[in-house]
Amino acid sequence: MTLHQLEIFQAVVKSKSFTKAAQVLHIGQPTVSEHIGDLERELGAKLFDRNRLSATMTEAGRLLQDYATRITTTVSSARRTIAELNGLQRGSLVLGASTTPGSLLTLAMSSPGTL
């Protein structure tokens, strides 16, 4: 099971269609079918009841949806946190200076407007 397969699974869940999921993901419908088929074989369970117009989740699909949502949300959060770190929006910054700049900074912080 891969993250990519879970993302494809979620697109099918959301759109209720393999064709519409493929359009949203900008991939071919056979690719969507292949990834869902791989997931079903790995899990040993059918995830969707399919017909020409729609895909309806089975009980196994509903169970997987909860896990897929938690997994993709956690991965998105991790990516966002690392992007913040790379963009210096989060993390630690350690500065070193001689005593003169340090004294001036301490004075400025304790008495705004004195410098």
Rosetta blueprint (number, residue, H / E / L):
1 M L
2 T L
3 L H
4 H H
5 Q H
6 L H
7 E H
8 I H
9 F H
10 Q H
11 A H
12 V H
13 V H
14 K H
15 S H
16 K L
17 S L
18 F H
19 T H
20 K H
21 A H
22 A H
23 Q H
24 V H
25 L H
26 H L
27 I L
28 G L
29 Q H
30 P H
31 T H
32 V H
33 S H
34 E H
35 H H
36 I H
37 G H
38 D H
39 L H
40 E H
41 R H
42 E H
43 L H
44 G L
45 A L
46 K L
47 L L
48 F E
49 D E
50 R E
51 N L
52 R L
53 L L
54 S L
55 A E
56 T E
57 M E
58 T L
59 E H
60 A H
61 G H
62 R H
63 L H
64 L H
65 Q H
66 D H
67 Y H
68 A H
69 T H
70 R H
71 I H
72 T H
73 T H
74 T H
75 V H
76 S H
77 S H
78 A H
79 R H
80 R H
81 T H
82 I H
83 A H
84 E H
85 L H
86 N H
87 G L
88 L L
89 Q L
90 R L
91 G L
92 S L
93 L L
94 V L
95 L L
96 G L
97 A L
98 S L
99 T H
100 T H
101 P H
102 G H
103 S H
104 L H
105 L H
106 T H
107 L H
108 A H
109 M H
110 S H
111 S L
112 P L
113 G L
114 T L
115 L L
